[in-house]
Amino acid sequence: MFKLIAWPSGHKGLTIHNLNQICLFGLMCLLSQIALASPIYRVVDEQGRVSYSDRPSANSKQIEISIQTPNRQLHRVKSVYDGDTIILKNGDRVRLLGVNTPEIEGRFRQDEPGGIAAKVWLQNQLKNGKVFLEYDKEKHDHYQRLLAHLHLPDGKHLNVGLVENGLATVSIIPPNLRHTKELVRAQQKAEKEGLGIWSMSQYQTRPLSQIAKNNKGWQRFIGTPKSIKSNQKYTRLIFNEQFNIRIANDNLALFPNLKTYLGKSIEIRGWMSRTKQKYSMHIQHPSALIVQ
């Protein structure tokens, strides 16, 4: 429990106004440490003293405190577009960092299993219309959407929440690496418990020999890389004549030595691209490569 008090005017030359400012400054500093874990209450007693506490009392009034930093700012939510995209009151679209949820039906795309469930969960979390956006290295993507981690006023991290409930998969895209460890741990737990998409047949691993049967959307394949090839832009792990994964040379420092993958059974997670009868997957972070 904490309590901060502003003394009435005339106390050593200080006024209620500037003492309240001092009190609120201390309150803001303290709140930054407790991460908005509790509501804040304001009370004015018979002597005119103003106090702030995390516990309600007689004649107390709950107040709204907005702690904003260069990387975390309070916004109002207009609507939820899908499981990993929201629209703010000002019209800005926000793409959630570090996660990917199944698609919902749209003009140019079919719905994917689990897409509606992810959207409904996010809608329920954002019912009060307030959300803190936490930015990373890049603030916008090439569609000019904001890129952010979403936090509720009580501190709940919605990106992690989607993953830990099996409603989203981890999708780390450098240089935005904030909260990577928390997201990966949440995914490992959800997968182990078979939650959400991890229990759905559409998202189970398949051998690379089945790659031509269904290669749309987010996929999981099992294979064994045989060799490594590099050019100026990419380094590739070659699995066979039909399939390889490519890693941008700029991101190689994030990965272990690629030779450690050779000859091992590896699960590859991501989106497939195709040129004629050859397939490739762009892997941007080692969390998408799981050694079996």
Contacts in CASP RR format, 6 or more apart in sequence:
PFRMAT RR
TARGET T0000
AUTHOR 0000-0000-0000
METHOD contacts of the structure
MODEL  1
MFKLIAWPSGHKGLTIHNLNQICLFGLMCLLSQIALASPIYRVVDEQGRV
SYSDRPSANSKQIEISIQTPNRQLHRVKSVYDGDTIILKNGDRVRLLGVN
TPEIEGRFRQDEPGGIAAKVWLQNQLKNGKVFLEYDKEKHDHYQRLLAHL
HLPDGKHLNVGLVENGLATVSIIPPNLRHTKELVRAQQKAEKEGLGIWSM
SQYQTRPLSQIAKNNKGWQRFIGTPKSIKSNQKYTRLIFNEQFNIRIAND
NLALFPNLKTYLGKSIEIRGWMSRTKQKYSMHIQHPSALIVQ
1 53 0 8 1.000
1 54 0 8 1.000
1 55 0 8 1.000
2 30 0 8 1.000
2 53 0 8 1.000
2 54 0 8 1.000
3 51 0 8 1.000
3 52 0 8 1.000
3 53 0 8 1.000
4 23 0 8 1.000
4 26 0 8 1.000
4 27 0 8 1.000
4 30 0 8 1.000
4 51 0 8 1.000
4 52 0 8 1.000
4 53 0 8 1.000
5 23 0 8 1.000
5 49 0 8 1.000
5 50 0 8 1.000
5 51 0 8 1.000
6 16 0 8 1.000
6 19 0 8 1.000
6 20 0 8 1.000
6 22 0 8 1.000
6 23 0 8 1.000
6 49 0 8 1.000
6 50 0 8 1.000
6 51 0 8 1.000
7 14 0 8 1.000
7 19 0 8 1.000
7 49 0 8 1.000
8 16 0 8 1.000
8 47 0 8 1.000
8 48 0 8 1.000
8 49 0 8 1.000
9 15 0 8 1.000
9 16 0 8 1.000
11 19 0 8 1.000
16 48 0 8 1.000
16 50 0 8 1.000
20 50 0 8 1.000
23 50 0 8 1.000
23 52 0 8 1.000
24 52 0 8 1.000
27 40 0 8 1.000
27 52 0 8 1.000
27 65 0 8 1.000
28 65 0 8 1.000
28 67 0 8 1.000
31 40 0 8 1.000
31 65 0 8 1.000
31 67 0 8 1.000
32 67 0 8 1.000
34 54 0 8 1.000
35 155 0 8 1.000
36 65 0 8 1.000
36 67 0 8 1.000
36 153 0 8 1.000
36 154 0 8 1.000
36 155 0 8 1.000
37 154 0 8 1.000
37 155 0 8 1.000
38 54 0 8 1.000
39 54 0 8 1.000
39 56 0 8 1.000
39 62 0 8 1.000
40 52 0 8 1.000
40 53 0 8 1.000
40 54 0 8 1.000
40 62 0 8 1.000
40 63 0 8 1.000
40 65 0 8 1.000
41 52 0 8 1.000
41 53 0 8 1.000
41 54 0 8 1.000
41 55 0 8 1.000
41 56 0 8 1.000
41 57 0 8 1.000
41 60 0 8 1.000
41 61 0 8 1.000
41 62 0 8 1.000
41 63 0 8 1.000
42 50 0 8 1.000
42 51 0 8 1.000
42 52 0 8 1.000
42 60 0 8 1.000
42 61 0 8 1.000
42 62 0 8 1.000
42 63 0 8 1.000
43 50 0 8 1.000
43 51 0 8 1.000
43 52 0 8 1.000
43 53 0 8 1.000
43 57 0 8 1.000
43 59 0 8 1.000
43 60 0 8 1.000
43 61 0 8 1.000
44 50 0 8 1.000
44 59 0 8 1.000
45 51 0 8 1.000
52 63 0 8 1.000
53 60 0 8 1.000
56 62 0 8 1.000
66 74 0 8 1.000
68 74 0 8 1.000
70 135 0 8 1.000
71 134 0 8 1.000
71 135 0 8 1.000
71 136 0 8 1.000
72 132 0 8 1.000
72 133 0 8 1.000
72 134 0 8 1.000
72 135 0 8 1.000
72 151 0 8 1.000
73 132 0 8 1.000
73 133 0 8 1.000
74 130 0 8 1.000
74 131 0 8 1.000
74 132 0 8 1.000
75 88 0 8 1.000
75 89 0 8 1.000
75 90 0 8 1.000
75 130 0 8 1.000
75 131 0 8 1.000
75 132 0 8 1.000
75 133 0 8 1.000
76 88 0 8 1.000
76 89 0 8 1.000
76 90 0 8 1.000
76 129 0 8 1.000
76 130 0 8 1.000
76 131 0 8 1.000
77 86 0 8 1.000
77 87 0 8 1.000
77 88 0 8 1.000
77 89 0 8 1.000
77 126 0 8 1.000
77 129 0 8 1.000
77 130 0 8 1.000
77 131 0 8 1.000
78 86 0 8 1.000
78 87 0 8 1.000
78 88 0 8 1.000
78 89 0 8 1.000
78 91 0 8 1.000
79 86 0 8 1.000
79 87 0 8 1.000
80 86 0 8 1.000
80 87 0 8 1.000
80 119 0 8 1.000
80 122 0 8 1.000
80 123 0 8 1.000
80 126 0 8 1.000
81 87 0 8 1.000
81 93 0 8 1.000
81 119 0 8 1.000
82 101 0 8 1.000
82 103 0 8 1.000
82 104 0 8 1.000
82 115 0 8 1.000
82 118 0 8 1.000
82 119 0 8 1.000
83 96 0 8 1.000
83 101 0 8 1.000
83 104 0 8 1.000
83 115 0 8 1.000
83 118 0 8 1.000
83 119 0 8 1.000
83 121 0 8 1.000
83 122 0 8 1.000
83 162 0 8 1.000
83 167 0 8 1.000
83 168 0 8 1.000
84 95 0 8 1.000
84 96 0 8 1.000
84 99 0 8 1.000
84 100 0 8 1.000
84 101 0 8 1.000
84 118 0 8 1.000
84 162 0 8 1.000
84 168 0 8 1.000
85 93 0 8 1.000
85 94 0 8 1.000
85 95 0 8 1.000
85 96 0 8 1.000
85 145 0 8 1.000
86 93 0 8 1.000
86 94 0 8 1.000
86 96 0 8 1.000
86 122 0 8 1.000
86 126 0 8 1.000
86 131 0 8 1.000
86 150 0 8 1.000
87 93 0 8 1.000
87 94 0 8 1.000
88 94 0 8 1.000
88 146 0 8 1.000
92 145 0 8 1.000
92 146 0 8 1.000
93 143 0 8 1.000
93 145 0 8 1.000
93 146 0 8 1.000
94 133 0 8 1.000
94 145 0 8 1.000
94 146 0 8 1.000
94 147 0 8 1.000
94 148 0 8 1.000
94 150 0 8 1.000
95 141 0 8 1.000
95 143 0 8 1.000
95 145 0 8 1.000
95 146 0 8 1.000
95 147 0 8 1.000
95 148 0 8 1.000
96 148 0 8 1.000
96 149 0 8 1.000
96 150 0 8 1.000
96 158 0 8 1.000
96 159 0 8 1.000
96 162 0 8 1.000
97 136 0 8 1.000
97 147 0 8 1.000
97 148 0 8 1.000
97 149 0 8 1.000
97 159 0 8 1.000
97 176 0 8 1.000
97 178 0 8 1.000
97 179 0 8 1.000
98 159 0 8 1.000
98 170 0 8 1.000
98 171 0 8 1.000
98 172 0 8 1.000
98 173 0 8 1.000
98 176 0 8 1.000
98 179 0 8 1.000
98 180 0 8 1.000
98 183 0 8 1.000
99 159 0 8 1.000
99 162 0 8 1.000
99 163 0 8 1.000
99 168 0 8 1.000
99 169 0 8 1.000
99 170 0 8 1.000
99 171 0 8 1.000
99 183 0 8 1.000
100 168 0 8 1.000
100 169 0 8 1.000
100 170 0 8 1.000
100 171 0 8 1.000
100 218 0 8 1.000
101 114 0 8 1.000
101 115 0 8 1.000
101 118 0 8 1.000
101 119 0 8 1.000
101 162 0 8 1.000
101 167 0 8 1.000
101 168 0 8 1.000
101 169 0 8 1.000
102 111 0 8 1.000
102 112 0 8 1.000
102 113 0 8 1.000
102 114 0 8 1.000
102 115 0 8 1.000
102 118 0 8 1.000
102 197 0 8 1.000
102 218 0 8 1.000
103 109 0 8 1.000
103 110 0 8 1.000
103 111 0 8 1.000
103 112 0 8 1.000
103 115 0 8 1.000
103 217 0 8 1.000
104 111 0 8 1.000
104 112 0 8 1.000
104 115 0 8 1.000
104 116 0 8 1.000
104 119 0 8 1.000
105 111 0 8 1.000
112 202 0 8 1.000
112 217 0 8 1.000
113 197 0 8 1.000
113 200 0 8 1.000
113 202 0 8 1.000
113 203 0 8 1.000
114 167 0 8 1.000
114 196 0 8 1.000
114 197 0 8 1.000
114 200 0 8 1.000
115 167 0 8 1.000
117 167 0 8 1.000
117 196 0 8 1.000
118 162 0 8 1.000
118 167 0 8 1.000
118 168 0 8 1.000
121 162 0 8 1.000
121 165 0 8 1.000
121 167 0 8 1.000
122 158 0 8 1.000
122 162 0 8 1.000
125 152 0 8 1.000
125 156 0 8 1.000
125 158 0 8 1.000
126 152 0 8 1.000
126 158 0 8 1.000
128 153 0 8 1.000
130 152 0 8 1.000
130 153 0 8 1.000
131 150 0 8 1.000
131 151 0 8 1.000
131 152 0 8 1.000
131 158 0 8 1.000
132 150 0 8 1.000
132 151 0 8 1.000
132 152 0 8 1.000
132 153 0 8 1.000
132 155 0 8 1.000
133 146 0 8 1.000
133 148 0 8 1.000
133 149 0 8 1.000
133 150 0 8 1.000
134 148 0 8 1.000
134 149 0 8 1.000
134 150 0 8 1.000
134 151 0 8 1.000
134 178 0 8 1.000
135 146 0 8 1.000
135 147 0 8 1.000
135 148 0 8 1.000
136 147 0 8 1.000
136 148 0 8 1.000
136 149 0 8 1.000
136 175 0 8 1.000
136 176 0 8 1.000
136 177 0 8 1.000
136 178 0 8 1.000
137 175 0 8 1.000
137 176 0 8 1.000
137 177 0 8 1.000
138 147 0 8 1.000
138 175 0 8 1.000
138 176 0 8 1.000
139 146 0 8 1.000
139 147 0 8 1.000
140 146 0 8 1.000
140 147 0 8 1.000
141 147 0 8 1.000
147 176 0 8 1.000
149 157 0 8 1.000
149 158 0 8 1.000
149 159 0 8 1.000
149 178 0 8 1.000
149 179 0 8 1.000
150 157 0 8 1.000
150 158 0 8 1.000
150 159 0 8 1.000
151 157 0 8 1.000
151 158 0 8 1.000
152 158 0 8 1.000
157 179 0 8 1.000
157 182 0 8 1.000
159 168 0 8 1.000
159 179 0 8 1.000
159 183 0 8 1.000
160 179 0 8 1.000
160 182 0 8 1.000
160 183 0 8 1.000
160 186 0 8 1.000
161 167 0 8 1.000
161 186 0 8 1.000
162 168 0 8 1.000
163 169 0 8 1.000
163 170 0 8 1.000
163 183 0 8 1.000
163 186 0 8 1.000
163 187 0 8 1.000
163 190 0 8 1.000
164 186 0 8 1.000
164 187 0 8 1.000
164 189 0 8 1.000
164 190 0 8 1.000
164 195 0 8 1.000
165 190 0 8 1.000
165 195 0 8 1.000
165 196 0 8 1.000
166 187 0 8 1.000
166 190 0 8 1.000
166 194 0 8 1.000
166 195 0 8 1.000
166 196 0 8 1.000
166 197 0 8 1.000
166 198 0 8 1.000
167 196 0 8 1.000
167 197 0 8 1.000
169 187 0 8 1.000
169 197 0 8 1.000
169 218 0 8 1.000
169 269 0 8 1.000
170 183 0 8 1.000
170 184 0 8 1.000
170 186 0 8 1.000
170 187 0 8 1.000
170 287 0 8 1.000
170 288 0 8 1.000
171 270 0 8 1.000
172 180 0 8 1.000
172 183 0 8 1.000
172 284 0 8 1.000
172 285 0 8 1.000
172 287 0 8 1.000
172 288 0 8 1.000
173 284 0 8 1.000
173 285 0 8 1.000
174 250 0 8 1.000
174 251 0 8 1.000
174 254 0 8 1.000
174 284 0 8 1.000
174 285 0 8 1.000
177 285 0 8 1.000
180 285 0 8 1.000
180 287 0 8 1.000
183 287 0 8 1.000
184 287 0 8 1.000
187 287 0 8 1.000
190 196 0 8 1.000
190 198 0 8 1.000
191 198 0 8 1.000
197 203 0 8 1.000
203 218 0 8 1.000
203 220 0 8 1.000
204 220 0 8 1.000
205 220 0 8 1.000
205 221 0 8 1.000
205 222 0 8 1.000
205 267 0 8 1.000
206 219 0 8 1.000
206 220 0 8 1.000
206 221 0 8 1.000
206 222 0 8 1.000
207 221 0 8 1.000
207 222 0 8 1.000
207 223 0 8 1.000
208 221 0 8 1.000
208 222 0 8 1.000
208 223 0 8 1.000
208 239 0 8 1.000
208 240 0 8 1.000
208 242 0 8 1.000
208 243 0 8 1.000
210 221 0 8 1.000
211 221 0 8 1.000
211 242 0 8 1.000
211 243 0 8 1.000
211 272 0 8 1.000
211 279 0 8 1.000
212 277 0 8 1.000
215 272 0 8 1.000
215 274 0 8 1.000
215 279 0 8 1.000
216 272 0 8 1.000
217 271 0 8 1.000
217 272 0 8 1.000
218 269 0 8 1.000
218 270 0 8 1.000
218 271 0 8 1.000
219 269 0 8 1.000
219 270 0 8 1.000
219 271 0 8 1.000
219 272 0 8 1.000
219 281 0 8 1.000
220 267 0 8 1.000
220 268 0 8 1.000
220 269 0 8 1.000
220 270 0 8 1.000
221 243 0 8 1.000
221 267 0 8 1.000
221 268 0 8 1.000
221 281 0 8 1.000
222 265 0 8 1.000
222 266 0 8 1.000
222 267 0 8 1.000
222 268 0 8 1.000
222 292 0 8 1.000
223 239 0 8 1.000
223 265 0 8 1.000
223 266 0 8 1.000
223 267 0 8 1.000
223 268 0 8 1.000
224 239 0 8 1.000
224 263 0 8 1.000
224 264 0 8 1.000
224 265 0 8 1.000
224 266 0 8 1.000
225 237 0 8 1.000
225 238 0 8 1.000
225 239 0 8 1.000
225 245 0 8 1.000
225 261 0 8 1.000
225 262 0 8 1.000
225 263 0 8 1.000
225 264 0 8 1.000
225 266 0 8 1.000
226 238 0 8 1.000
226 239 0 8 1.000
226 240 0 8 1.000
226 262 0 8 1.000
226 263 0 8 1.000
227 237 0 8 1.000
227 238 0 8 1.000
227 262 0 8 1.000
228 235 0 8 1.000
228 236 0 8 1.000
228 237 0 8 1.000
228 238 0 8 1.000
228 258 0 8 1.000
228 259 0 8 1.000
228 262 0 8 1.000
229 235 0 8 1.000
229 236 0 8 1.000
229 238 0 8 1.000
229 244 0 8 1.000
230 236 0 8 1.000
230 249 0 8 1.000
232 249 0 8 1.000
233 248 0 8 1.000
233 249 0 8 1.000
234 246 0 8 1.000
234 247 0 8 1.000
234 248 0 8 1.000
234 249 0 8 1.000
235 246 0 8 1.000
235 247 0 8 1.000
235 249 0 8 1.000
235 252 0 8 1.000
235 258 0 8 1.000
236 244 0 8 1.000
236 245 0 8 1.000
236 246 0 8 1.000
236 247 0 8 1.000
236 280 0 8 1.000
237 244 0 8 1.000
237 245 0 8 1.000
237 247 0 8 1.000
237 258 0 8 1.000
237 261 0 8 1.000
237 262 0 8 1.000
238 244 0 8 1.000
239 245 0 8 1.000
241 278 0 8 1.000
242 277 0 8 1.000
242 278 0 8 1.000
242 279 0 8 1.000
243 278 0 8 1.000
243 279 0 8 1.000
243 280 0 8 1.000
243 281 0 8 1.000
244 279 0 8 1.000
244 280 0 8 1.000
244 281 0 8 1.000
245 268 0 8 1.000
245 280 0 8 1.000
245 281 0 8 1.000
245 282 0 8 1.000
245 283 0 8 1.000
245 289 0 8 1.000
246 280 0 8 1.000
246 281 0 8 1.000
246 282 0 8 1.000
246 283 0 8 1.000
247 255 0 8 1.000
247 258 0 8 1.000
247 282 0 8 1.000
247 283 0 8 1.000
247 284 0 8 1.000
248 282 0 8 1.000
248 284 0 8 1.000
251 284 0 8 1.000
251 285 0 8 1.000
252 258 0 8 1.000
254 285 0 8 1.000
254 286 0 8 1.000
255 286 0 8 1.000
255 289 0 8 1.000
256 286 0 8 1.000
261 289 0 8 1.000
261 291 0 8 1.000
264 291 0 8 1.000
264 292 0 8 1.000
265 291 0 8 1.000
265 292 0 8 1.000
266 289 0 8 1.000
266 290 0 8 1.000
266 291 0 8 1.000
266 292 0 8 1.000
267 289 0 8 1.000
267 290 0 8 1.000
267 292 0 8 1.000
268 281 0 8 1.000
268 283 0 8 1.000
268 288 0 8 1.000
268 289 0 8 1.000
269 288 0 8 1.000
269 289 0 8 1.000
269 290 0 8 1.000
270 281 0 8 1.000
270 283 0 8 1.000
270 288 0 8 1.000
271 281 0 8 1.000
271 282 0 8 1.000
272 279 0 8 1.000
272 280 0 8 1.000
272 281 0 8 1.000
273 279 0 8 1.000
273 280 0 8 1.000
273 281 0 8 1.000
273 282 0 8 1.000
274 280 0 8 1.000
283 289 0 8 1.000
END
